[in-house]
Amino acid sequence: MELKKIFLLFAQTFVTFPLNPFFWLLIVLIGTQYRRLARNDVKLFGRPLYTVRQQLTNSAVYGLAGGLIAGVTLFVLGIPLSEIGMLYVWPLALLLLLVHPRYLCFAYAGGIVGAVAAVIQFAGRFWPVFGTGIFTGLAEIHIPGLLALIGTLHFAESILIAVSGHLLPSPVYLKTDSGIVGGFLLQKFWPLPLVGMMAEAVSLTAPEVAAGAEMPAWWPLFASRLAVGAGYTLMYYLLPIVAGLGYGDLAVASTPREKSKSSARNLGLYSILVLILALVAEKVPVITIAAAVFVPVGHELLILWGNKKEFARPPLYTAPAAGAGVLAVTDGGAAQAAGLVPGDIILNINGTPVLNVPAFYALLRTAWLPMQLLVERDGRERLVIIDSTSDPGIIPVPDRYAPVYHTVEQVHFWQALKKKLRRLKR
């Protein structure tokens, strides 16, 4: 009976997310990011490949599932959100955003806050001054709970990347050591409605104590640090909150699906390790500093290692020796309906050889209908017929004549910080 009551309390709290104004604010911010991506598509290809509504719908649906997973995990762990120093984490996260957008991540802000708080708490054992004044807030942070929150959010993110990170990828032209090559930008943002908990010391005679549900003896795994006097007990309250997750990656030497699966696997292992360190730190406080330092450092090394691994391999989307390679076809376009697929090589159009990408575009503009494309697929030639007066929706693999492309830059924190400081001095 108690389990049913607990489940109903959780479900009733979760389904109230549409009433949370921060959820809709996050939807607006995510829509702004997708509009920015659409503008990039227009610069490269003359049109957006996906509508903002498509991207937002995709993000919202998967975000609900991710929020449910993360919310259940937070509930099982029993993390008291009122004690993990979010008043310090959020401002620091916004400051790191000014250094570079990818540092808007709780792994960096939360890890730094946790490490500083751990040092202050350790010093407070020998010098009481570190537990008072300006240090009071940091000295009271529940560091293992903060690390567990970071691990939980990244675990949910790894699942979201695995199931939806490869969907609606944006083709891009990149300048690399191998020249100008094709690739895919995997950029996703998810709004996560969560169920969080607040702990409060209440009188044993308070009516809410009798109305509450009794939890199992092992719960919570991350106990509240609030002092409870005689005649009082700890009461946990459920409340709806919202979080936002973002994923950005480049698929150059692998397909979008292969890249997202690899990233999801690595991030999942990282998140599980963070959760294990948080649980150990709850029982063995001496490792707290090391655990907190690992969170941002481990995340940064994971990103740099993944990028280095991707760009160390031969690019997958390079221009063929003859013809125009197909990097992507737009959803619902005439080319997709005719059966053209990524990886095809267009050899000629209506019998006229395709020498390069500029020639390909020129032939598209002047070709009569129905347009007959001789393509090579898996070493065999086949005919694809497109009978449409509109843009067929073919994104070719770039060659050396590509007029617009992006440059790939490996971002290191100190390099990004120095670059930002130089800009501020000007």
ABEGO torsion letter per residue (X at the ends): XAAAAAAAAAAAAAAAAAABAAAAAAAAAAAAAAAAAAAAAAAAAGBBABBAAAAAAAAAAAAAAAAAAAAAAAAAAGBBAAAAGAAAAAAAAAAAAAABAAABBAAAAAAAAAAAAAAAAAAAAABAAAABEAAAAAAABBAAAAAAAAAAAAAAAAAAAAAAAABGBBBBBBBBAAEBBBBBBBBBBBBBBBBBBBBBBBBAABAAAAABBBBBAAOBABBBABBBBBGBBBBBBBBBBBBBBBBBBBBAABBAAAAAAAAAAAAAAAAAAAAAAAAAAAABAAAAAAAAAAAAAAAAAAAAAAAAAAAABBBABBBBABEBBBABBBBGBAAAAAGBBBGBBBABBGGBBBABAAAAAAAAAABBOBBBBBBBBGGBBBBBBBBBABBAGBBBBBBAABABBBBBBBBBAAAAAAAAAAAAAX
